[in-house]
Amino acid sequence: MTTNSSRPSLPIYGRVLAVIPARLASTRLPRKVLRELNGQPLLAWVVEAAQRSLQLNAPGQVVVAADSQEVLNLCAERNWPCVMTDPALPSGSDRLFAVARQMEASIYINIQADEPLLQPEHIEALLRPFARPNVSVTTLRVRCPDHSVSDPNVVKVVCAPDDRALYFSRAAIPFDRDRQGVTYWKHLGLYAYRRSALEEFAMLPPGRLEQIERLEQLRLLENGIDIHVAETTHDTIGVDTEEDLRRVERLLATRSSELETQS
């Protein structure tokens, strides 16, 4: 296990496999994983961030789950481990399971291919709950900015006091009927699974709530599988539009300038 002096030491989780489902046929921003972002493809930023993050937190490997020859070619050029998966698979978690059938690990992490702002703290928060044997699936939440509470593209989550997810929705939940004041939580689409939970997810048909909200994690809740939602203070920007691409471009440029100044 690799530790970092700025963080408490982490328990040993066994082998961790971080999988980045890289789907070329995205709808809102076509071919986004290959779009240039500050001099290199968006996918390159995500892979490099995932490799740094995993190295600081657990023994394991980062693998790209491709659905096209173009993505496969990029991985070969960059010497990234890559597995070709069926383009017809309906979700990132299904693509994750396709990789899991070929590569053994104790814990599998699903990292979105459009999250270049991934940080080591995200992976640490995802993994830490697995120190408890009853935790089988984890994800993340961050305080939801006020301007995003009513945005259906920003998924919200409500949790029980023990951090189990009660529901995920594109709506503003919970509804503050009597104006008592409420903290809204934004869901970050990073997941980690024990192998048994991932296998169970893959065998389940899509649920009614999943289809209504278009949120695959609801398949787990509809079938009584708990999701532990760890809190983080580090928000991310999923790149779904041209505007998102430009925002991330500016943030990454600022981050690079700060690192150069510090060095």
N, C-alpha and C positions, 0 to 999 in steps of 0.2 A: 504494500500500500504506500502511495506517495502522499506525504503530508505537506502542508504549507504552514509556516510559522505564524501567519496572520490568522489562522483558523484553528479551532480545536480539532484534535485528531478524530478521524471518522472510523466507524466500525468497518470490518472487512465484509463485503457483500458477496464475494465470489466474483466470477467473471461477469463483466458488464458489457453488453453490446449496444452501442448507440447507432440507431439506424435512421438515415435521412431519406424518406420517400421523396424522390425527385420526379415529379410528374410534369412532363413537358406540355401536355394538353390542358393547361389551366384555362379557365374560361374568362375571368375578369381581366387578367393581364396575360395574354397569350405568350407562351414560351418564356415565362418570367425567370425560370431558374437559369437560363442562359443569357439573360439581359445583362449588359455591362453596367457595373456599379463601381465607380472610382477606379477604372482600369482593369477590372477582372470580372468574370461572371458572378452573378448573385450567389450561385451555388458554392463558389470558391470561398466566399466570406463565411458561409454557414459551416462548411466542412472544416475550415481552419479554426473557427470559433469552437466547434464541437470537439476537435482534437485537443485544443488547449484546455478546455473545460473538463474533459474526461481525464486527462493526464493528471490534473490537480486533485482529483476526487476518488478515483477507483481504478483498479487494473481492468483493462478492457480494450476495445477497438471501435473505431467509427467506420461504418459501412454505408455506402449509398445504395438505395434500392431504385434502380433505373426502370423506366418504362419505354425507353426509346434508344435507338442506336446512337443518336447525337449525344445524349447524356453519357452513355457507355463510353463513347470515344473521348469525351472530356475527362472522364475518370481515368482512362488509360493514359492519356497525356500527362495527367497530374500524379499518376501512381497512387490513386485512391482505391482502396478495396471497394468493389462494386458487385452487385448481384442483379441480374436482369429479372424483372418481374412482369407478370401479365398486365398489359395496359388496361384490360377490362376490370381489374380489381376495383371495388367501389370506394375504398377508403384507405387512408394512410395506415391505419391499424391492420387492415387486411394485408397490405403490402409488407408491413412489419412481420406479420406471421409467416408470410411467404419466405422471408429471409430466415426466420427462426427455424423453419423446417430444414434449412441447410446448414445453419451455424448454431452450435450449442452455446448457451450462456445461462447464468443464474437469473439475471435481470436484463430486460430489454427496454431501451429508452427510445421513444418515438420523438424525433426532433424535426419540426417542420422545416422544409427546404426554403422557406421564405422568411426565416428569422435570423438575419445577420447580426443582430444585437445580442445574441446569446452570450451569457457570461458564466464563469465558473460557479457563481453563487446559485444560479438556476439549477445546475446539476447537483450541487450539494444539497439544496432544499428538496429536490426530487428523491434523492437516495436516502437521506437521513431517516425517514419514517420506516424504512425496511429493517432497521435495527429491531423492530417489533415483529414477531413472527406472524401476527394476525393481519398485517398489512400486505395486500396483494397487488394493489394498483394505486399509483399516486399521480397527482397533477399539481398545478400551481395556481395561486391567486395573488392579485395585487390590488391595492385600493383603486377604485375606479374613478378617474377624473370626472368632475361634475358634467363637463360637456359631452361625455360619452355615455352617460347613464341611459339615455333614451335612444342611443344609436343601435339599430338592430345588427350591425356588423360587429359590434363589441358584445361578446357573450358574457353574461353575468352568472354568478354562482352563489347559492346560499348553502350554509353549512350548519351542522349540528355543533354543540359545544365541544365535541371531541374531534372536530375537523372533518368528519365524514360529510361528503356532499349529499345534500338533500335534493337539489335540482339545479340544472343549468338551463338558461333561457336567453333568447335574444331580447326579451322584454325586460323592463326595469323591475327586478325582484329583489327584496320583497316590496309589496305595495304599502306605502306608509299612509294608511287610511286616516289616522288621527294626528298626523304630522308630529309624531314623537321624536323624529330624528333617526336616521338610519345610515349605516355605513354600507355602501354598495361595493361589491367585489367584482373585479374584472377577472375572467378566466384566461390564463395563458395556456395555449395549446401544446404544452409539452406533457408527455405521459411516460410513466415507467411501470412495467409489469413484471411480476414473477412469471415464469414460463407457464405454470398451470393456469393462471388467470388469462394469459394471452391465448392459450389454446381454447379455453372455454369461450372467450369472446368470439373467436373465429368460427366456432361451431354454431353460434346463435344467429337466427335470422334477424334482419333489421326490425326494430320495434316501431310501434305506431308513433310514440312520442319522438323518436329519432327521425322518423320520416316527416313529421309535422314541423319540427324545429330545424331539421337538417343538421343535427348534432349527433355524431356517432357515439359519444360518451354516454348518451342516454340509454343506449342498448344495455350497458352494464347495470345502470340503476333499475331499469325496467325488469331485469332478471335477478335482482337481489344481490348484486355484486358490489361491495362497498368500494368507493373511491376516496382515498385520503387526500385532502387538499392542503398542501403546505403553503404557508405565506411567504412571500418575498417582497422586498422593497424595490426591486429592479424591474421596471416595466420594459416591454419590448414593442417593436412595431412590426407587425406582419405585413409583408409587401404584397398588397392585393391590387393596387392601382398605380398609375403614373405618379400621382401626388405622393403616395407612400414611398415610391422609389426615390423621388427627389428629396423627401424629408430624411430618409436614411442616408442618402448620399451626403447631405450636409452634416449629419451627426457623425458619420464615420470620418469625414474630413476634419471635423473639430477634434475628435478623439485622437487622430493621428498627429495633429499639430501639438496637442497637449503632451503626448508621449515624446515627441521630438524635443519639446522644450524641457521636459524633465530629464532627458538623457544628456 
